[in-house]
Amino acid sequence: MPDRSYLDWPFFEPRHGERVGAMDAWARDVLPSAVDHHDVDGTCRRLVGELGRAGWLKAVAPAEFGGQGEGYDVRTLCVSRETLAYHDGLADFAFAMQGLGSGPIALFGTAEQKARWLPDVAAGRVIPAFALSEEEAGSDVAALACAATPDGPDHVRLDGGKTWISNGGIADLYVVFARTGEAPGARGLSAFLVPGDAPGLRIAERIDVMAPHPLARLAFEGCRIPLANRLGGPGDGFRIAMATLDVFRSTVGAAALGFARRAHDEALDRAQSRILFGRPMADLPLAQASLAEMATDIDAAALLVYRAAWTKDAGAPRITREAAMAKMVATESAQSVIDKAVQLFGGLGVKTGVKVESLYREIRALRIYEGATEVQKLVIAREILKSHAAGAAQPRT
């Protein structure tokens, strides 16, 4: 059984530990038969349905729209992703995208938009997607080129493309960020709800990656949608995207923790069972040093992840700095932890089908998506410089 002693930290309430225990038991019972890595699309559809039927997706919607609570409990999102990632990367992906894909609706949608989509998302009947990145605009959101132009008094026309869109090809709904031109750069973007079967929306390419999941390039060719499908006001797109990522970015760090904890447990089992030079590998000082470094990296990352989640849940309007630190440290640390686990496994660690080999592939993307590590450094620097400048304006005693 995985070590869950971190749930005794003051960041958590008893309900978080209860959720982890129940979700862990559910994962052990359901995932072995639900996951088929040779059928990624079918597996993700199946997992969304299973997560919905079990009630786990209620965490991504308010109570009045089929979920629970008044808003997001980020600690619940984090412990859920950590627990699912410990067991299987696709299970974590399915849960995470139900949240990220519907996050703009939960945060900025009208009552009608929420009622139309969120109950089905929370029940696992609708699969959403967050369509932000483009070929020349990933980290630089202000460079988005996909355009939404007026088409009559009550409609807009979408033209352009999106790429690296998770759930692309299987989503029932896309939240699409497009240029509407109210102002230059980031201030001239808006967000729109686009059904997956909307005329003029085409799946231009399915993208295969080292840890497979549904991923696609989208093409919008005269895709006409009602103006009522806009989220928020004109020019609110950047604010909507950043507020959504502010909630979900720390959960990426939590998924990395799940991968890292699983790698550490696999390495502990291997070190205690493998005989080297006449004794268990766990008796060798170099192996002990690796195991100790792994445990320390995991705890350090967990403290940052759950500080960010607790800070948001405690009422902070934004956790830009905290979430960026959590995401950066947790994903980079998990990469190091998993690499050490592969090394401790020796040749077996790179054999297809061995858990640490799949974890090695799973973790790599987390250092890039929802803001690459280098972008997180820029975000952190910007925030601490801003804070320092504000402090410098005050007299020192």
C-alpha positions as CSV (number, residue, x, y, z in Angstrom):
1,M,0.0,0.0,0.0
2,P,1.3,3.5,-0.8
3,D,2.4,5.7,2.1
4,R,-0.4,8.2,2.8
5,S,1.1,9.8,5.9
6,Y,1.2,13.2,4.1
7,L,-2.6,13.4,4.6
8,D,-1.9,14.1,8.3
9,W,-0.3,17.4,7.3
10,P,-2.3,20.5,8.4
11,F,-3.2,21.3,4.8
12,F,-5.9,18.6,4.9
13,E,-9.3,17.9,6.4
14,P,-10.6,14.4,7.2
15,R,-12.7,14.4,4.1
16,H,-9.6,14.6,1.9
17,G,-8.2,11.4,3.5
18,E,-11.5,9.7,3.2
19,R,-11.6,10.5,-0.5
20,V,-8.1,9.2,-1.1
21,G,-8.9,5.9,0.7
22,A,-12.1,5.4,-1.2
23,M,-10.6,6.4,-4.6
24,D,-7.6,4.2,-4.1
25,A,-9.9,1.2,-3.4
26,W,-12.0,2.1,-6.5
27,A,-8.9,2.4,-8.7
28,R,-7.6,-1.0,-7.6
29,D,-11.0,-2.6,-8.4
30,V,-12.1,-0.8,-11.6
31,L,-9.0,0.3,-13.5
32,P,-7.5,-3.1,-14.3
33,S,-10.5,-4.0,-16.5
34,A,-11.3,-0.5,-17.7
35,V,-7.9,0.5,-19.1
36,D,-6.6,-0.8,-22.4
37,H,-3.6,1.2,-23.6
38,H,-4.0,-0.3,-27.1
39,D,-7.4,1.5,-27.4
40,V,-6.7,5.0,-26.0
41,D,-9.9,6.7,-27.2
42,G,-12.1,3.9,-26.0
43,T,-10.3,3.7,-22.7
44,C,-10.7,7.5,-22.1
45,R,-14.4,7.4,-23.0
46,R,-14.9,4.4,-20.7
47,L,-12.9,6.0,-17.8
48,V,-14.9,9.2,-18.0
49,G,-18.1,7.2,-17.7
50,E,-16.7,5.1,-14.8
51,L,-15.5,8.3,-13.0
52,G,-18.9,9.9,-13.5
53,R,-20.8,6.8,-12.2
54,A,-18.6,6.6,-9.1
55,G,-19.3,10.3,-8.3
56,W,-15.6,11.4,-8.6
57,L,-16.4,14.0,-11.2
58,K,-18.7,15.9,-8.9
59,A,-15.5,17.7,-7.8
60,V,-15.4,19.6,-11.1
61,A,-18.9,21.2,-10.9
62,P,-20.9,23.3,-8.4
63,A,-23.6,21.5,-6.4
64,E,-26.4,23.3,-8.2
65,F,-25.2,21.9,-11.5
66,G,-24.6,18.3,-10.6
67,G,-21.4,18.7,-8.5
68,Q,-20.6,19.4,-5.0
69,G,-19.8,22.6,-3.0
70,E,-20.0,26.2,-4.1
71,G,-16.8,26.2,-6.1
72,Y,-13.6,24.3,-6.6
73,D,-11.9,22.6,-3.7
74,V,-8.4,22.5,-5.1
75,R,-7.1,20.1,-2.5
76,T,-9.8,17.7,-3.6
77,L,-8.7,18.0,-7.2
78,C,-5.1,17.5,-6.2
79,V,-5.5,14.4,-4.0
80,S,-7.7,13.0,-6.8
81,R,-5.1,13.5,-9.5
82,E,-2.3,12.2,-7.2
83,T,-4.3,9.1,-6.4
84,L,-5.3,8.3,-10.0
85,A,-1.8,9.1,-11.4
86,Y,-0.4,6.6,-8.9
87,H,-2.5,3.9,-10.5
88,D,-2.7,4.9,-14.2
89,G,-1.8,7.9,-16.3
90,L,-4.9,7.7,-18.5
91,A,-7.2,7.6,-15.4
92,D,-5.6,10.8,-14.2
93,F,-5.9,12.3,-17.7
94,A,-9.6,11.5,-18.0
95,F,-10.3,13.1,-14.6
96,A,-8.1,16.2,-15.2
97,M,-9.6,17.0,-18.6
98,Q,-13.1,16.9,-17.2
99,G,-12.0,19.7,-14.9
100,L,-9.8,21.7,-17.2
101,G,-12.1,21.4,-20.2
102,S,-15.2,22.6,-18.2
103,G,-13.3,25.0,-15.9
104,P,-14.0,28.1,-18.0
105,I,-17.8,27.3,-17.9
106,A,-17.8,26.7,-14.1
107,L,-15.9,30.0,-13.5
108,F,-17.3,32.3,-16.1
109,G,-20.4,30.7,-17.7
110,T,-23.9,32.1,-17.5
111,A,-26.5,30.2,-15.6
112,E,-27.8,28.8,-18.9
113,Q,-24.4,27.7,-20.1
114,K,-23.7,26.0,-16.8
115,A,-27.0,24.2,-16.7
116,R,-26.5,23.1,-20.3
117,W,-23.1,21.5,-19.9
118,L,-21.9,21.0,-16.3
119,P,-24.4,18.3,-15.1
120,D,-23.4,16.1,-18.0
121,V,-19.7,16.8,-17.4
122,A,-20.0,15.8,-13.8
123,A,-22.0,12.7,-14.7
124,G,-19.4,11.6,-17.3
125,R,-21.9,11.9,-20.2
126,V,-20.0,14.8,-21.9
127,I,-16.3,15.1,-22.6
128,P,-15.0,18.7,-22.8
129,A,-11.7,20.1,-24.1
130,F,-9.7,23.3,-23.5
131,A,-8.6,24.6,-26.9
132,L,-5.9,27.3,-26.4
133,S,-2.6,26.4,-28.0
134,E,-1.7,27.0,-31.7
135,E,1.3,26.3,-33.9
136,E,2.9,29.6,-33.1
137,A,1.2,30.4,-29.8
138,G,1.7,27.9,-27.0
139,S,3.5,29.6,-24.1
140,D,2.8,33.0,-25.8
141,V,-1.0,33.2,-25.5
142,A,-1.0,36.8,-26.7
143,A,0.1,35.6,-30.2
144,L,-3.1,33.6,-30.8
145,A,-4.2,33.9,-34.4
146,C,-7.4,31.8,-34.6
147,A,-10.1,34.5,-35.3
148,A,-13.7,34.9,-34.4
149,T,-15.4,37.5,-36.7
150,P,-19.0,38.7,-36.6
151,D,-21.4,36.8,-38.9
152,G,-24.7,38.6,-38.7
153,P,-26.1,40.1,-35.5
154,D,-26.2,37.0,-33.4
155,H,-23.4,34.7,-34.6
156,V,-19.6,34.6,-35.0
157,R,-17.5,32.7,-37.5
158,L,-14.4,30.9,-36.4
159,D,-11.4,30.5,-38.7
160,G,-8.0,29.2,-37.9
161,G,-6.4,26.3,-36.1
162,K,-5.6,24.8,-32.7
163,T,-3.0,22.1,-31.9
164,W,-1.9,19.9,-29.0
165,I,-5.5,19.8,-27.9
166,S,-6.1,17.1,-25.3
167,N,-9.3,15.2,-25.8
168,G,-9.1,16.4,-29.4
169,G,-11.1,13.9,-31.6
170,I,-13.2,12.6,-28.7
171,A,-14.6,15.8,-27.1
172,D,-18.2,16.6,-27.2
173,L,-17.4,20.3,-26.4
174,Y,-14.4,22.6,-27.0
175,V,-13.8,25.8,-25.1
176,V,-12.0,27.7,-27.9
177,F,-10.0,30.9,-27.4
178,A,-10.0,33.2,-30.4
179,R,-8.9,36.6,-31.5
180,T,-11.8,39.1,-31.5
181,G,-9.7,42.2,-31.8
182,E,-11.0,44.5,-28.9
183,A,-7.3,45.4,-28.3
184,P,-3.9,44.3,-29.3
185,G,-2.3,41.1,-27.9
186,A,-3.8,39.3,-24.9
187,R,-6.6,41.9,-24.4
188,G,-8.2,41.1,-27.8
189,L,-9.1,37.5,-27.1
190,S,-12.5,35.9,-26.3
191,A,-13.7,32.4,-25.3
192,F,-16.4,30.4,-27.1
193,L,-18.2,27.1,-26.5
194,V,-18.0,25.0,-29.7
195,P,-19.9,21.6,-29.9
196,G,-17.7,18.8,-31.2
197,D,-20.1,18.3,-34.1
198,A,-20.3,21.9,-35.1
199,P,-20.2,22.4,-38.9
200,G,-16.9,23.9,-39.9
201,L,-14.9,22.2,-37.1
202,R,-12.6,19.5,-38.4
203,I,-10.1,17.2,-36.8
204,A,-7.2,18.0,-39.0
205,E,-4.7,15.5,-37.5
206,R,-4.5,13.1,-34.6
207,I,-1.2,13.5,-32.8
208,D,0.7,10.5,-31.4
209,V,3.0,11.1,-28.4
210,M,5.3,9.0,-26.2
211,A,2.6,8.5,-23.5
212,P,-0.5,8.1,-25.7
213,H,-3.7,10.0,-25.0
214,P,-6.3,11.6,-27.2
215,L,-4.6,14.6,-28.8
216,A,-5.4,16.4,-32.0
217,R,-4.9,19.4,-34.3
218,L,-8.2,21.2,-34.9
219,A,-9.2,23.2,-38.0
220,F,-11.9,25.9,-38.0
221,E,-13.2,26.7,-41.5
222,G,-16.1,29.1,-41.4
223,C,-17.4,27.5,-38.1
224,R,-20.5,29.5,-37.4
225,I,-21.7,29.5,-33.7
226,P,-24.2,31.7,-31.8
227,L,-22.8,34.7,-30.1
228,A,-24.6,33.3,-27.0
229,N,-21.9,30.7,-26.9
230,R,-19.3,33.3,-25.8
231,L,-18.0,32.9,-22.2
232,G,-17.8,36.2,-20.4
233,G,-17.6,39.4,-22.3
234,P,-15.7,40.4,-25.4
235,G,-12.0,40.5,-24.8
236,D,-12.3,38.4,-21.6
237,G,-10.5,35.4,-23.1
238,F,-7.1,35.8,-21.7
239,R,-8.5,36.5,-18.2
240,I,-10.7,33.3,-18.5
241,A,-7.8,31.2,-19.6
242,M,-5.4,32.4,-16.9
243,A,-8.0,32.1,-14.1
244,T,-8.7,28.5,-15.2
245,L,-5.0,27.6,-15.3
246,D,-4.6,29.3,-11.9
247,V,-7.0,26.6,-10.4
248,F,-5.7,23.6,-12.3
249,R,-1.9,24.3,-12.6
250,S,-1.2,23.0,-9.1
251,T,-3.1,19.8,-9.9
252,V,-0.5,19.1,-12.6
253,G,2.1,19.0,-9.8
254,A,-0.2,16.6,-7.9
255,A,-0.3,14.3,-10.9
256,A,3.5,14.4,-11.0
257,L,3.5,13.5,-7.3
258,G,1.4,10.4,-8.0
259,F,3.8,9.3,-10.7
260,A,6.8,9.9,-8.4
261,R,5.3,8.1,-5.4
262,R,4.5,5.1,-7.6
263,A,8.1,5.1,-8.9
264,H,9.5,5.3,-5.4
265,D,7.3,2.4,-4.2
266,E,8.4,0.3,-7.2
267,A,12.0,1.2,-6.5
268,L,11.7,0.2,-2.8
269,D,10.2,-3.1,-3.7
270,R,13.0,-3.7,-6.3
271,A,15.8,-2.7,-3.9
272,Q,14.5,-5.0,-1.2
273,S,14.0,-8.0,-3.4
274,R,17.0,-7.8,-5.8
275,I,20.1,-9.5,-4.6
276,L,23.4,-7.9,-5.5
277,F,26.8,-9.1,-4.3
278,G,25.2,-11.5,-2.0
279,R,22.8,-9.2,-0.3
280,P,19.7,-7.1,-1.0
281,M,20.4,-4.0,-3.1
282,A,18.7,-2.0,-0.3
283,D,21.7,-2.7,1.9
284,L,24.1,-0.9,-0.5
285,P,24.9,2.7,0.5
286,L,24.5,4.1,-3.0
287,A,21.0,2.5,-3.4
288,Q,20.0,3.9,0.0
289,A,21.2,7.4,-1.0
290,S,19.0,7.3,-4.1
291,L,16.0,6.1,-2.2
292,A,16.6,8.9,0.4
293,E,16.9,11.6,-2.3
294,M,13.7,10.3,-4.0
295,A,11.7,10.5,-0.7
296,T,13.0,14.0,0.1
297,D,12.2,15.3,-3.4
298,I,8.7,13.9,-3.1
299,D,8.0,15.5,0.2
300,A,9.5,18.9,-0.9
301,A,7.3,18.9,-4.0
302,A,4.2,17.8,-2.0
303,L,4.6,20.7,0.4
304,L,4.6,23.2,-2.5
305,V,1.7,21.5,-4.2
306,Y,-0.5,21.4,-1.2
307,R,0.5,24.9,0.0
308,A,-0.8,26.2,-3.3
309,A,-4.0,24.2,-3.1
310,W,-4.6,25.2,0.5
311,T,-3.9,28.9,-0.2
312,K,-6.5,28.8,-3.0
313,D,-9.0,27.0,-0.9
314,A,-8.4,29.5,2.0
315,G,-9.7,32.3,-0.2
316,A,-6.8,33.7,-2.2
317,P,-8.1,35.3,-5.4
318,R,-5.1,34.2,-7.3
319,I,-2.2,31.8,-6.6
320,T,0.0,32.6,-9.6
321,R,3.3,32.4,-7.8
322,E,2.4,29.4,-5.6
323,A,0.9,27.4,-8.4
324,A,3.9,28.1,-10.7
325,M,6.3,27.0,-8.0
326,A,4.3,23.9,-7.3
327,K,4.0,22.9,-10.9
328,M,7.7,23.5,-11.7
329,V,9.2,21.8,-8.7
330,A,6.8,18.8,-8.6
331,T,7.3,18.0,-12.3
332,E,11.0,18.4,-12.3
333,S,11.4,16.5,-9.1
334,A,9.2,13.7,-10.4
335,Q,11.3,13.4,-13.5
336,S,14.4,13.0,-11.3
337,V,12.7,10.5,-9.0
338,I,11.5,8.3,-11.9
339,D,14.9,8.4,-13.5
340,K,16.5,7.2,-10.3
341,A,13.9,4.4,-10.1
342,V,14.7,3.3,-13.7
343,Q,18.4,3.3,-12.8
344,L,17.8,1.1,-9.7
345,F,15.9,-1.3,-11.9
346,G,18.9,-1.7,-14.2
347,G,18.1,-3.2,-17.6
348,L,14.7,-4.2,-16.5
349,G,13.8,-0.5,-16.1
350,V,13.7,0.1,-19.8
351,K,11.7,-2.9,-20.7
352,T,8.3,-2.2,-22.2
353,G,5.6,-3.2,-19.8
354,V,7.6,-2.6,-16.7
355,K,5.9,0.1,-14.6
356,V,8.9,2.4,-14.2
357,E,9.4,2.4,-18.0
358,S,5.8,3.7,-18.6
359,L,6.2,6.2,-15.8
360,Y,9.4,7.5,-17.5
361,R,7.3,8.2,-20.6
362,E,4.3,9.6,-18.7
363,I,6.2,12.2,-16.7
364,R,8.0,13.9,-19.6
365,A,5.0,15.8,-20.9
366,L,4.1,17.2,-17.5
367,R,7.2,19.4,-17.6
368,I,5.8,21.1,-20.8
369,Y,2.0,21.3,-20.8
370,E,0.0,24.0,-18.9
371,G,3.2,26.1,-19.0
372,A,6.7,24.6,-19.5
373,T,9.2,24.8,-16.7
374,E,10.9,27.7,-18.3
375,V,7.6,29.6,-18.5
376,Q,7.0,28.9,-14.8
377,K,10.4,30.5,-14.0
378,L,9.4,33.6,-15.8
379,V,6.0,33.7,-14.0
380,I,7.7,33.3,-10.6
381,A,10.3,35.9,-11.4
382,R,7.6,38.4,-12.5
383,E,5.6,37.8,-9.3
384,I,8.6,38.1,-6.9
385,L,9.8,41.3,-8.7
386,K,6.3,42.8,-8.5
387,S,6.2,41.9,-4.8
388,H,9.6,43.3,-4.2
389,A,8.8,46.6,-6.0
390,A,5.7,47.0,-3.9
391,G,7.7,46.4,-0.7
392,A,10.5,48.7,-1.8
393,A,8.0,51.6,-2.0
394,Q,7.4,51.2,1.7
395,P,10.0,52.9,4.1
396,R,12.3,50.4,5.9
397,T,13.0,50.7,9.6
